């Protein structure tokens, strides 16, 4: 009986430690027209010291690479629909993986690793756009996988820029994320198949 009680208490304790964040449904209407967003698209490097709301985060991630069709396909294309692109979200209170199918931020750790994604920018939220090359099973050569990962990440990056322009937010892409691949994989507990391609800082322009 004591063992059962201990197991239940341990399970309850572990459950309370779980800090996944269920995001509100993304807002798919409103905002600027595409032509206005293109006209307003720019790089912003200075941000207010103000956190983004969960609604803004949900909208941002959905625009970047969210599910937009019942069959699970995304707002950004990938070569042969490999869907190898994954988003990792860095906030002050922790680091998360974006589960696009469930619209959930899955907690990885409670570290503030925002500078890992965007070392030169003080932003309330930073992102790593990474490719899980293991998902590109129809491609055999690694150089080909990397080539298409770079291309597919570019689509996601532009979606981020356009959403930010439409929503009155600012962003800057950081190509140096690829140079920190080993460190990023270690901090996030990722397999060797993961290839970090781009970082992004996102916030309210200052």
Helices and strands as residue ranges (DSSP letters): H 2-17, E 21-22, H 34-40, H 54-65, G 79-81, E 85-91, E 94-99, E 104-109, H 114-117, E 125-132, G 133-135, H 142-167, E 170-174, G 175-180, H 181-188, E 194-203
